[in-house]
Amino acid sequence: MVNSAKFMASRGSNQLTKPPTRQSGPLLKWAGGKRQLLPHLRRFYPPAFNRYIEPFCGSGAVFFDLHAAGRLRGHDVVLIDSNADLIGCYEMVRDACEGVACALERLAAAHAADGRAHYYAIRDGRFNPLRNERRQADGRIAYTPELAAMLIYLNRTGFNGLFRLNASGGFNVPAGRYPRPAIVNREKLARVADALSRPGVRLVLGSFESARGVAEAGDFLYVDPPYAPLSRTASFTSYTAARFGGEDQARLQQFVIDVAGRGCHVLLSNSTAPAIAALYETNGDARAAGLRALRVPARRAINSNASRRGAVDEFLVTNIQAPASQTS
């Protein structure tokens, strides 16, 4: 465990002291997280842009990558996600980082005694009841530092770091099998809090279409929807109780064409499922908007069958021209 004395909250503040200058990767493991795809994505970061917008924030891998590189200094940032738990957790890490860290340390200590039993006690006896109790009429969940710590704990100790809800909206991911899960990392919490609390960074609970009212010419949008499944049995769409199906992918394509037509820099990632190829690779409207679909190698890590994990191609769809030195 990291020595908490190094990151004690200053007197009169509920936040950790400013962390040292180090790369701040994603806080949460997330299905479809983009850390392993970053070398490909970086080729298409525009050299200059106005606002940065993520309509599907998720783990925020690209946001944290841009932040670590200093590319977001002086830029407004809009991070949008339809997952109320995700937004609530990020808000608490930003606003009450020390409280989240202390609660997470208590969870980690109890997990060390009997991890599996503790996981289900937290999931079913505390996390799901409390998030239901604090759900608002507008769909938001009024997160507390304790609730944020529980989400991080379940993310770190649940099966493959998934976030999955049942039809009733209850978190139902089973316990993972990790002999020594890394549950508490105060340095990472502090770095994430620092990134999210920078001037101009805004968290928004909403659908990807919320970005329609924000995006303007010169803005940079990274669009990372739930991937279309490559087969009937391979689905990565159940991040929330609602599914992201074929009609949603078609609506997203129209959104991407729209913002590209406004003069935005657009970069989208998705699977190479035939339905996605039809929307972007061979679609005349997408081509007319200046969008092109490139296939890049990636590695899928989330599959219940370990033999089906491995290298696959994924689409990057963009109207951004990579520098000539990076096109090979």
Secondary structure by P-SEA (a helix, b strand, c coil): ccccccccccccccccccccccccccccccccccccaaaaaaacccccccbbbbcccccaaaaaaaaaacccccbbbbbbbccaaaaaaaaaaaccaaaaaaaaaaaaaaaaacaaaaaaaaacccaaaaaaaaccccccccccaaaaaaaaaaaaccccbbbbbccccccccccccccccccccaaaaaaaaaaaacccbbbbbcccccccccccccbbbbbbcccccccccccccccccccccaaaaaaaaaaaaaaaaaccbbbbbbcccaaaaaaccccaaaaaabbbbbbbbbbbccccccccccbbbbbbbbcccccccccc
